[in-house]
Amino acid sequence: MELKNPTPLDDFLFDLRGYLVLENAVEPSLIADLNDAFDNFPPLQRGEWWGNAQRRDYTDDTGFELHNCVEVGEPFERLVDHPGYINYLRHYCGEEKSYVEGLFIDECIASIRKSGGHHPVHSGGYQGALRGRYLYQNGVFRCGQCNIILALTDIGPGDGPTMVIPGSHKSNFPHPLAGNYAAGDRMDALEGAIPVYMKKGDALLFVDGLMHGGSSRTNLIGERRVTIYRYGAKWATTRYGYQYSQALLDRLTPERRHILQPIPPLRPPEAA
Ligand SMILES: O=C(O)CCC(=O)C(=O)O
């Protein structure tokens, strides 16, 4: 697949809304390989490890969420620097034109959502963490973290599409109706929020400082499958402390390894 680059229209819309939908970002053969991998996930309990990956659902209702999924198969490795979006991340959150230019993935998740599942709304510009902050200044983007949610199944009405509040990455006020994340309040009818429908292979790219979440999956049959890869500056660190295994780092291409471990540990030489 050819390397895709953000256009001036992408920059305009990303700045305005805080997100972009990249249609056909990932080729059907990789989507098929990822779905095969999902079909063969073991039936993990919450908290259970599978090699160097762990099922760690964000809330009681988000469903199966396998963290550090880049460790569970080669198709997940191909997503690290996928040409359908990697230059967008470099541009928006890769510290472009600075002495620390480069990317890092601090979370990567394989997510399966069944009927009834949802993810409460969170983030937003108001009192937002620097980690997920939106910034454009002096001719460069300096976003703290940008996410790629890749659809592995078609996600239409009732399928539990991700919802976003366009423009909320710049909010100066809290959303007065946003509800309580910890209480698991649903965001389905939240004023200002819109669902992002996608075909499998499409990717939603958004700055983490945008208010977002997952609407309720109301369809009874089937499941929503996505991967979520969170990119940020190369000096960042993983959110929960997951480490990439040496075996994974050793088998990656230099480009992929550089994204997972941009700054290898520096130690004095071993004494002879
Ligand atoms: O599952 C979704 O659609 C939303 C995921 C989400 O809120 C997040 O990645 O922070």
Ligand as a Chemical Component Dictionary entry (heavy atoms), coordinates in Angstrom:
data_LIG
# 
_chem_comp.id                   LIG 
_chem_comp.type                 NON-POLYMER 
_chem_comp.pdbx_formal_charge   0 
_chem_comp.three_letter_code    LIG 
# 
loop_
_chem_comp_atom.comp_id 
_chem_comp_atom.atom_id 
_chem_comp_atom.alt_atom_id 
_chem_comp_atom.type_symbol 
_chem_comp_atom.charge 
_chem_comp_atom.model_Cartn_x 
_chem_comp_atom.model_Cartn_y 
_chem_comp_atom.model_Cartn_z 
_chem_comp_atom.pdbx_ordinal 
LIG O1 O1 O 0 -14.427 1.883 22.235 1  
LIG C1 C1 C 0 -14.630 2.972 21.717 2  
LIG O2 O2 O 0 -15.346 3.146 20.742 3  
LIG C2 C2 C 0 -13.979 4.188 22.318 4  
LIG C3 C3 C 0 -12.648 3.877 22.908 5  
LIG C4 C4 C 0 -12.172 4.948 23.786 6  
LIG O3 O3 O 0 -12.920 5.671 24.366 7  
LIG C5 C5 C 0 -10.761 5.159 23.949 8  
LIG O4 O4 O 0 -9.995  4.568 23.198 9  
LIG O5 O5 O 0 -10.342 5.944 24.808 10 
# 
loop_
_chem_comp_bond.comp_id 
_chem_comp_bond.atom_id_1 
_chem_comp_bond.atom_id_2 
_chem_comp_bond.value_order 
_chem_comp_bond.pdbx_ordinal 
LIG O1 C1 DOUB 1 
LIG C1 O2 SING 2 
LIG C1 C2 SING 3 
LIG C2 C3 SING 4 
LIG C3 C4 SING 5 
LIG C4 O3 DOUB 6 
LIG C4 C5 SING 7 
LIG C5 O4 DOUB 8 
LIG C5 O5 SING 9 
# 
